[in-house]
Amino acid sequence: MTSKLLIGNISTSVKEEDLKEIFTQIVGQSVTVSIPRNPKTGSIRGYAFVELESDVLAEKALDALNGSPVDGRAMSISKVDRVLTKRKWFQFGKPKPAR
């Protein structure tokens, strides 16, 4: 099962390759990195997601890299918990008009 980390407080000049290299050095395996961008401007929003192969590797990366500087800023790393939410019947499709 894969595990996902949220990397906050990253510089706008950081690239996916930079984060991928940093995390690969720590965990020793390939990782998947995605940096969300603002759809209107195309600029980096200041956070990223890193997906690792297991929870053990995620904990190892969290302990080793939390607070470490990247491009002059200290990364804040937290684990993303996957929570399934139940949808209500009215969340599928258009809501019915009030009577």
Z-matrix of the N, CA and C atoms (Angstrom, degrees):
N
C 1 1.449
C 2 1.521 1 109.22
N 3 1.295 2 116.46 1 134.75
C 4 1.459 3 120.25 2 -178.73
C 5 1.523 4 110.83 3 -81.47
N 6 1.304 5 115.10 4 158.51
C 7 1.452 6 122.10 5 179.31
C 8 1.523 7 108.17 6 -128.80
N 9 1.324 8 116.65 7 142.71
C 10 1.458 9 121.06 8 -175.36
C 11 1.523 10 110.25 9 -118.61
N 12 1.341 11 115.69 10 137.32
C 13 1.459 12 122.62 11 177.45
C 14 1.521 13 109.55 12 -116.33
N 15 1.330 14 115.54 13 143.38
C 16 1.456 15 122.31 14 174.05
C 17 1.515 16 107.60 15 -101.35
N 18 1.325 17 116.57 16 122.70
C 19 1.458 18 122.41 17 -179.56
C 20 1.522 19 107.36 18 -106.81
N 21 1.313 20 116.70 19 113.52
C 22 1.457 21 121.41 20 -178.25
C 23 1.513 22 112.09 21 -106.57
N 24 1.329 23 115.44 22 167.60
C 25 1.460 24 124.19 23 176.45
C 26 1.530 25 112.18 24 61.77
N 27 1.331 26 116.55 25 43.52
C 28 1.463 27 118.71 26 176.45
C 29 1.522 28 109.37 27 -98.56
N 30 1.295 29 114.99 28 152.30
C 31 1.455 30 122.06 29 -179.31
C 32 1.526 31 110.21 30 -72.23
N 33 1.305 32 116.84 31 155.15
C 34 1.460 33 120.93 32 179.05
C 35 1.523 34 112.37 33 -73.49
N 36 1.332 35 117.07 34 -10.63
C 37 1.454 36 119.49 35 179.14
C 38 1.535 37 112.89 36 -94.25
N 39 1.331 38 117.93 37 -3.03
C 40 1.460 39 121.89 38 179.50
C 41 1.522 40 109.38 39 -74.48
N 42 1.317 41 115.50 40 137.69
C 43 1.468 42 121.59 41 179.28
C 44 1.518 43 109.66 42 -108.53
N 45 1.331 44 115.92 43 162.04
C 46 1.465 45 121.37 44 179.36
C 47 1.523 46 110.98 45 -59.70
N 48 1.325 47 117.22 46 -37.27
C 49 1.461 48 121.30 47 -179.94
C 50 1.530 49 111.29 48 -62.93
N 51 1.351 50 116.76 49 -37.10
C 52 1.461 51 120.84 50 179.51
C 53 1.526 52 110.83 51 -62.76
N 54 1.326 53 116.27 52 -48.96
C 55 1.464 54 120.14 53 179.54
C 56 1.527 55 111.68 54 -65.85
N 57 1.323 56 115.93 55 -38.35
C 58 1.460 57 120.10 56 179.48
C 59 1.527 58 110.39 57 -61.63
N 60 1.324 59 117.19 58 -41.38
C 61 1.464 60 121.86 59 179.22
C 62 1.526 61 111.15 60 -65.20
N 63 1.327 62 117.23 61 -43.55
C 64 1.468 63 121.75 62 -179.08
C 65 1.528 64 110.44 63 -62.70
N 66 1.324 65 117.41 64 -47.84
C 67 1.457 66 120.42 65 -177.58
C 68 1.523 67 112.15 66 -71.66
N 69 1.320 68 118.45 67 -33.61
C 70 1.457 69 121.26 68 178.58
C 71 1.517 70 110.81 69 -66.08
N 72 1.329 71 118.05 70 -35.65
C 73 1.462 72 121.31 71 177.69
C 74 1.522 73 111.21 72 -63.95
N 75 1.325 74 117.55 73 -35.94
C 76 1.466 75 121.46 74 -177.30
C 77 1.521 76 111.71 75 -79.06
N 78 1.342 77 117.51 76 -49.67
C 79 1.461 78 120.02 77 -174.45
C 80 1.519 79 113.54 78 -88.73
N 81 1.311 80 118.37 79 -20.77
C 82 1.450 81 121.06 80 177.60
C 83 1.513 82 115.04 81 80.19
N 84 1.313 83 117.70 82 5.23
C 85 1.459 84 122.15 83 178.28
C 86 1.513 85 109.42 84 -129.86
N 87 1.321 86 115.23 85 166.13
C 88 1.454 87 118.69 86 178.35
C 89 1.522 88 110.08 87 -72.09
N 90 1.302 89 115.86 88 145.62
C 91 1.463 90 122.46 89 179.74
C 92 1.520 91 108.96 90 -127.55
N 93 1.308 92 115.37 91 160.16
C 94 1.455 93 121.46 92 176.36
C 95 1.523 94 108.07 93 -107.88
N 96 1.327 95 117.02 94 127.25
C 97 1.456 96 122.46 95 -178.56
C 98 1.522 97 109.16 96 -120.71
N 99 1.328 98 115.86 97 135.16
C 100 1.458 99 119.70 98 172.92
C 101 1.526 100 108.65 99 -135.53
N 102 1.321 101 115.25 100 131.19
C 103 1.460 102 122.21 101 178.79
C 104 1.527 103 107.56 102 -113.77
N 105 1.340 104 117.79 103 110.07
C 106 1.467 105 120.03 104 179.61
C 107 1.528 106 111.47 105 -66.35
N 108 1.304 107 115.36 106 145.84
C 109 1.461 108 121.75 107 178.79
C 110 1.520 109 110.28 108 -120.82
N 111 1.311 110 115.35 109 154.19
C 112 1.454 111 121.19 110 175.04
C 113 1.526 112 107.74 111 -68.85
N 114 1.329 113 119.05 112 124.08
C 115 1.460 114 119.70 113 -175.80
C 116 1.532 115 114.01 114 -66.11
N 117 1.312 116 117.47 115 -26.10
C 118 1.470 117 119.66 116 -178.54
C 119 1.526 118 112.51 117 -82.76
N 120 1.342 119 116.11 118 -42.60
C 121 1.467 120 119.05 119 -175.32
C 122 1.523 121 113.25 120 -102.25
N 123 1.331 122 117.77 121 -22.26
C 124 1.456 123 121.06 122 -177.81
C 125 1.516 124 113.58 123 81.19
N 126 1.331 125 117.88 124 4.99
C 127 1.461 126 120.43 125 -178.96
C 128 1.533 127 110.06 126 -84.67
N 129 1.321 128 115.01 127 157.20
C 130 1.464 129 121.55 128 179.54
C 131 1.523 130 108.72 129 -72.26
N 132 1.331 131 115.87 130 140.52
C 133 1.463 132 121.14 131 -176.77
C 134 1.526 133 114.29 132 -84.55
N 135 1.321 134 118.97 133 -9.56
C 136 1.459 135 121.05 134 176.94
C 137 1.515 136 114.16 135 101.70
N 138 1.321 137 117.72 136 8.24
C 139 1.454 138 120.51 137 175.84
C 140 1.521 139 109.27 138 -144.72
N 141 1.327 140 114.64 139 166.68
C 142 1.463 141 120.16 140 -178.97
C 143 1.524 142 109.34 141 -148.43
N 144 1.322 143 115.58 142 163.89
C 145 1.458 144 122.08 143 175.05
C 146 1.520 145 108.45 144 -118.28
N 147 1.329 146 116.25 145 135.86
C 148 1.455 147 122.30 146 176.53
C 149 1.517 148 107.46 147 -122.86
N 150 1.326 149 116.22 148 126.43
C 151 1.457 150 121.17 149 179.90
C 152 1.524 151 109.12 150 -107.75
N 153 1.342 152 115.40 151 127.55
C 154 1.454 153 122.63 152 -177.82
C 155 1.526 154 109.96 153 -116.64
N 156 1.330 155 115.88 154 164.17
C 157 1.464 156 121.70 155 -174.45
C 158 1.524 157 113.78 156 -69.65
N 159 1.346 158 118.56 157 -31.96
C 160 1.466 159 119.85 158 -176.22
C 161 1.527 160 110.88 159 -148.46
N 162 1.338 161 114.73 160 168.93
C 163 1.462 162 120.51 161 177.12
C 164 1.527 163 111.60 162 -68.04
N 165 1.312 164 116.72 163 -31.83
C 166 1.472 165 120.94 164 179.61
C 167 1.530 166 110.17 165 -64.36
N 168 1.323 167 116.59 166 -44.28
C 169 1.470 168 120.15 167 178.15
C 170 1.528 169 111.04 168 -66.84
N 171 1.325 170 116.48 169 -35.76
C 172 1.467 171 120.10 170 178.66
C 173 1.530 172 110.65 171 -64.79
N 174 1.327 173 116.72 172 -43.07
C 175 1.468 174 120.23 173 177.71
C 176 1.527 175 111.39 174 -64.75
N 177 1.318 176 116.50 175 -38.75
C 178 1.470 177 121.17 176 178.39
C 179 1.530 178 110.47 177 -62.53
N 180 1.325 179 117.04 178 -45.40
C 181 1.466 180 121.40 179 179.36
C 182 1.525 181 110.75 180 -67.60
N 183 1.315 182 117.09 181 -39.39
C 184 1.467 183 121.38 182 179.49
C 185 1.521 184 110.81 183 -62.01
N 186 1.333 185 116.68 184 -46.52
C 187 1.464 186 120.33 185 179.96
C 188 1.522 187 112.24 186 -66.27
N 189 1.325 188 117.25 187 -37.79
C 190 1.464 189 120.77 188 -174.67
C 191 1.527 190 113.20 189 -80.04
N 192 1.333 191 117.64 190 -34.06
C 193 1.461 192 119.64 191 -169.59
C 194 1.528 193 116.00 192 -110.95
N 195 1.316 194 118.69 193 -10.30
C 196 1.462 195 119.92 194 -178.40
C 197 1.530 196 110.22 195 -64.07
N 198 1.307 197 116.66 196 121.05
C 199 1.463 198 122.22 197 -178.83
C 200 1.505 199 114.76 198 89.70
N 201 1.330 200 117.86 199 -4.01
C 202 1.463 201 119.57 200 -179.55
C 203 1.530 202 110.30 201 -77.69
N 204 1.332 203 117.60 202 145.23
C 205 1.455 204 120.40 203 -176.47
C 206 1.532 205 113.44 204 -78.73
N 207 1.312 206 115.26 205 138.22
C 208 1.460 207 122.66 206 172.57
C 209 1.514 208 106.64 207 -134.63
N 210 1.308 209 116.04 208 116.99
C 211 1.460 210 122.48 209 -179.97
C 212 1.537 211 111.47 210 56.37
N 213 1.345 212 115.97 211 40.27
C 214 1.457 213 120.93 212 174.81
C 215 1.513 214 115.47 213 84.64
N 216 1.332 215 118.78 214 3.34
C 217 1.467 216 121.90 215 179.23
C 218 1.522 217 109.59 216 -127.41
N 219 1.331 218 116.11 217 141.56
C 220 1.461 219 121.03 218 178.62
C 221 1.523 220 109.81 219 -81.83
N 222 1.330 221 115.85 220 122.64
C 223 1.465 222 120.10 221 179.43
C 224 1.524 223 109.89 222 -71.67
N 225 1.326 224 115.95 223 140.65
C 226 1.464 225 120.14 224 169.81
C 227 1.519 226 106.37 225 -112.50
N 228 1.323 227 115.66 226 122.08
C 229 1.450 228 121.39 227 -174.13
C 230 1.518 229 109.56 228 -115.62
N 231 1.316 230 115.89 229 134.93
C 232 1.456 231 120.83 230 174.88
C 233 1.519 232 109.30 231 -141.26
N 234 1.312 233 114.87 232 155.41
C 235 1.456 234 120.83 233 -179.10
C 236 1.521 235 109.20 234 -84.91
N 237 1.321 236 116.33 235 138.10
C 238 1.465 237 121.55 236 179.50
C 239 1.520 238 107.52 237 -92.78
N 240 1.320 239 115.77 238 120.40
C 241 1.458 240 120.40 239 176.24
C 242 1.516 241 108.80 240 -89.35
N 243 1.306 242 114.93 241 131.01
C 244 1.462 243 119.68 242 178.92
C 245 1.524 244 108.45 243 -88.51
N 246 1.315 245 115.14 244 112.64
C 247 1.448 246 120.65 245 -178.81
C 248 1.523 247 108.21 246 -116.60
N 249 1.300 248 115.15 247 125.85
C 250 1.457 249 119.42 248 176.10
C 251 1.516 250 108.53 249 -90.79
N 252 1.305 251 115.79 250 127.46
C 253 1.453 252 119.70 251 177.86
C 254 1.512 253 109.14 252 -106.58
N 255 1.307 254 114.62 253 141.49
C 256 1.450 255 119.78 254 177.49
C 257 1.512 256 109.03 255 -81.58
N 258 1.297 257 115.10 256 136.11
C 259 1.463 258 119.17 257 177.82
C 260 1.518 259 109.89 258 -92.06
N 261 1.289 260 114.77 259 148.19
C 262 1.460 261 121.17 260 174.60
C 263 1.515 262 108.72 261 -80.33
N 264 1.298 263 116.88 262 162.37
C 265 1.455 264 120.76 263 -178.37
C 266 1.519 265 112.02 264 -62.06
N 267 1.345 266 117.39 265 -28.86
C 268 1.460 267 119.99 266 -176.21
C 269 1.519 268 113.08 267 -85.86
N 270 1.310 269 118.83 268 -1.73
C 271 1.455 270 120.81 269 178.62
C 272 1.522 271 112.24 270 -84.73
N 273 1.320 272 117.83 271 -5.35
C 274 1.451 273 121.99 272 176.99
C 275 1.513 274 107.87 273 -102.77
N 276 1.302 275 117.20 274 110.58
C 277 1.455 276 120.68 275 178.63
C 278 1.509 277 112.75 276 89.30
N 279 1.320 278 115.34 277 -169.61
C 280 1.458 279 121.28 278 -177.22
C 281 1.532 280 111.05 279 -77.50
N 282 1.328 281 116.54 280 143.34
C 283 1.458 282 117.93 281 175.24
C 284 1.534 283 110.33 282 -72.68
N 285 1.318 284 115.05 283 148.28
C 286 1.466 285 120.00 284 179.49
C 287 1.528 286 109.20 285 -79.89
N 288 1.336 287 117.30 286 144.65
C 289 1.454 288 119.80 287 179.29
C 290 1.541 289 111.38 288 -67.44
N 291 1.331 290 115.05 289 147.97
C 292 1.469 291 120.10 290 179.37
C 293 1.518 292 109.63 291 -69.95
N 294 1.319 293 117.38 292 148.06
C 295 1.479 294 122.20 293 -179.79
C 296 1.484 295 112.25 294 -91.83
